[in-house]
Amino acid sequence: MDSPIPKSLQMCLTDGSLGPAVRGCRGDFDFTLRFEHIFLSIIPSALFIAISAYGIVRLSRSPRVVGGKLFQWIKLGVITVYAALQLALLILFSTTNTRSYDTAIGAAALSVFGSTTLLALSWAEHSRSLRPSILLTFYLTLTLLLDIVQARTLLIISPSWVLGRLFTAAACLKGVILLLENYPKTSYAFHVQPSPEASMGIFSIATYAWLGRLVVLGSQKTLNISDLYDLDPNMASEDLDTQFWVAWNKPSSRGRKLRLAVALVRATKWQLLAPVPPRIARTGLNFCQPFLIQSIQTHLLKPYTPELDQQGKGLIGATVLVYLGIAMSIGIYQYYNRRAITFLRGFLVAGIYRKTVTIEALGACGT
């Protein structure tokens, strides 16, 4: 039988609505429970599960490139504990009669399923990818921020409520998983990598931390060609030449005039798409700036009240997220944009060189 809502819980009458904000309780500075369950839990979990299925299938076809079984089992052990916490939360939500019971059960169930998916994807990514998984890193970072919001709500409802404490513990454990998933695996690689590009994660890309050694070395002396990192193995001329001519020889309905453009798009489709998400993120955050500044100005003009303290802290957090997000999205966009341009140049140089050599050989045979 469902347990009644404890009298000490600060449930709002609007917690059963989509809100998004509560009215008449919790200082009017919080999301409703139904809104949090749907938009901060159900939707991210569902998207992660769907995208991870493709990632697991793709990785299953790739060879093993990393060892480190002990480290792999440590990660899996932590994720297993996290999955157990999610299962405990599902049981608690199913026995607590909250005002958003149906969405709470759905969010908790998807979180359990998502944690098992996280377990499978982490297992596949560890041994078959030298880079920290971009999908795992993005999902864990985003949902960690969203979980902090939900944990705050549950703790405000009642600091002594076991549901809020358990949810907070699960959020902290998710932060540990994020750190473990981004720990470098180069020491466990089967083959020595010529460039740190082959093993860097999304945080290293955003902050350009992988260039730290070059920056320090450049401050001490004039850099030589031998001091620079080797190119990413994926940019090797032999591979680019093969990929370009495979794309060139595929039949196309676009005609001869667009044959080169179609071949380049086919050969570099993933490299061309990589800069798109960070560019969209930067555009969205830039769009948020004037609304954030307007909200800050409005807040500063209001007379002081205790409720304004919470709003001020929220605005500080929003400012940090917006401007930190802009900086990181610019770094990620610039990296993938330059990488796409380099791939395009590599394909064109390889294609032009092969065509030139072929024409010269045919000319020599004709004479």
Secondary structure, DSSP 8 states (H G I E B T S, - for coil): --B---TTS---GGGGS--SB--SSGGG-SB-HHHHHIIIIIHHHHHHHHHHHHHHHHHHTS---B--HHHHHHHHHHHHHHHHHHHHHHHHHHTB--TTHHHHHHHHHHHHHHHHHHHHHHHHHHHH-SS--HHHHHHHHHHHHHHHHHHHHHHHH-TT-HHHHHHHHHHHHHHHHHHHHTS--GGGBSS--SSGGGG--HHHHHHTGGGHHHHHHHHHS---GGGS----GGG-HHHHHHHHHHHHTS--SS-STTHHHHHHHHHTHHHHHTTHHHHHHHHHHHHHHHHHHHHHHHHHHS---HHHHHHHHHHHHHHHHHHHHHHHHHHHHHHHHHHHHHHHHHHHHHHHHHHHHHHHHHHHHH-
